[in-house]
């Protein structure tokens, strides 16, 4: 049992600030909704208000408003179906058999996402409580409306969520992860890397492309979080880089995926692609280490802004990488056909990588901030 908990522990992360704040807001919204409907309005089924309030403290204010419309529509449909079936049959079990199929069908068919579950569950609540007279139905819809209003108000007025900081963190992670992989490649190539290590390089490069997908999703959340958000001008945060930043690092990620795949194939016993000669691998290690330095400075520029000192160090790293690339191109004339194929693939990939990182008129990592 102890070992099972030890394996589970790395997967369990501490909740971040956003999760804690949203949880506290949901609890506060539920308490306010309960107080308004249960104490002030003396509603017969005050549960509906806090239930709706908790559901509507969403990740963005816009999403709270959109979800409110969907939730109210589903709760209204479930309430009316259950009340109509109960009044028609005057028997709870028969009413359940009549009301639930269309309620479930409506929840699955209507374009309301996860809110479709509220239609059948509301129907169950109505029939379980046995309160389906016209005044009871009116109270239930009023309580839902109050809870929805409270949930939206709390989410919009108390630290309304803005997700731009998450975009910045993910954007900074791209050059940082590229630098880390390039540095590992540069060190490993100058050693006798084996198939297992080369495979790990390839898997790491593939994971970086997954991080780009996560960044695109985060950009969508950030854009949505500014819609109908009254606190967006009051929240501090650094401006996110443009979409060109994502395109650039997607290209760099593709280059790394190609390079690591070639290295993996040269290390595999099941492939006919021989390793480049030791002199070429040493030069390749110098090139990749220098490119890692340029990526690391891109991360620093992203976090702290550009200055002449950082730009100068970045140019120096790229100049060193180009000198190593020129040396590798000279070696292409020497090796045999098999070795030349592997070295040529690596040289072509490095040339494309440096072209993507180069600060010229086509744009660079620095220019896409």
URRA-V690952 format. One record per backbone hydrogen bond with DSSP energy under -1.0 kcal/mol. NH is the residue of the N-H (numbers start at 1). CO is the residue of the C=O. Records with the same first field share a line. If there is no record, write none. Layout:
NH = CO, CO
//
This chain:
5 = 1
6 = 2
7 = 3
8 = 4
9 = 5
11 = 8
12 = 9
20 = 16
21 = 17
22 = 18
23 = 19
24 = 20
25 = 21
26 = 22
27 = 23
28 = 24
29 = 25
30 = 26
31 = 27
32 = 28
33 = 29
34 = 30
35 = 31
36 = 32
37 = 33
38 = 34
39 = 35
40 = 35
41 = 36
43 = 37
48 = 45
50 = 46
51 = 47
52 = 48
53 = 49
54 = 50
55 = 51
56 = 52
57 = 54
58 = 56
64 = 60
65 = 61
66 = 62
67 = 63
68 = 64
69 = 65
70 = 66
71 = 67
72 = 68
73 = 69
74 = 70
75 = 71
76 = 72
77 = 73
78 = 74
79 = 75
80 = 76
81 = 77
82 = 78
83 = 79
84 = 80
85 = 81
86 = 82
87 = 83
88 = 84
89 = 85
90 = 86
95 = 91
96 = 92
97 = 93
98 = 94
99 = 95
100 = 96
103 = 99
104 = 100
105 = 101
106 = 102
107 = 103
108 = 104
109 = 105
110 = 106
112 = 110
115 = 112
116 = 113
117 = 114
118 = 115
119 = 116
121 = 117
122 = 118
123 = 119
124 = 120
125 = 121
126 = 122
127 = 123
128 = 124
129 = 125
130 = 126
131 = 126
137 = 133
138 = 134
139 = 135
140 = 136
141 = 137
142 = 138
143 = 139
144 = 140
145 = 141
146 = 142
147 = 143
148 = 144
149 = 145
150 = 146
151 = 147
152 = 148
153 = 149
154 = 150
155 = 151
156 = 152
157 = 153
158 = 154
167 = 163
168 = 164
169 = 165
170 = 166
171 = 167
172 = 168
173 = 169
176 = 172
177 = 173
178 = 174
179 = 175
180 = 176
181 = 177
182 = 178
183 = 179
184 = 180
185 = 181
186 = 182
187 = 183
188 = 184
189 = 185
191 = 188
193 = 191
198 = 194
199 = 195
200 = 196
201 = 197
202 = 198
203 = 199
204 = 200
205 = 201
206 = 202
207 = 203
208 = 204
209 = 205
210 = 206
211 = 207
212 = 208
213 = 209
214 = 210
215 = 211
216 = 212
217 = 213
218 = 214
219 = 215
220 = 216
221 = 217
222 = 218
223 = 219
224 = 220
225 = 221
227 = 224
229 = 226
232 = 229
235 = 231
245 = 242
247 = 243
248 = 244
249 = 245
250 = 246
251 = 247
252 = 248
253 = 249
254 = 250
255 = 251
256 = 252
257 = 253
258 = 254
259 = 255
260 = 256
261 = 257
262 = 258
263 = 259
264 = 260
265 = 261
266 = 262
267 = 263
281 = 277
282 = 278
283 = 279
284 = 280
285 = 281
286 = 282
287 = 283
288 = 284
289 = 285
290 = 286
291 = 287
292 = 288
293 = 289
294 = 290
295 = 291
296 = 292
297 = 293
298 = 294
299 = 295
300 = 296
301 = 297
302 = 298
303 = 299
304 = 300
305 = 301
311 = 307
312 = 308
313 = 309
314 = 310
315 = 311
316 = 312
317 = 313
318 = 314
319 = 315
320 = 316
321 = 317
322 = 318
323 = 319
324 = 320
325 = 321
326 = 322
327 = 323
328 = 324
329 = 325
330 = 326
331 = 327
333 = 330
334 = 331
335 = 331
340 = 336
341 = 337
342 = 338
343 = 339
344 = 340
345 = 341
346 = 342
347 = 343
348 = 344
349 = 345
350 = 346
351 = 347
352 = 348
353 = 349
354 = 350
355 = 351
356 = 352
357 = 353
358 = 354
360 = 358
363 = 360
369 = 366
//
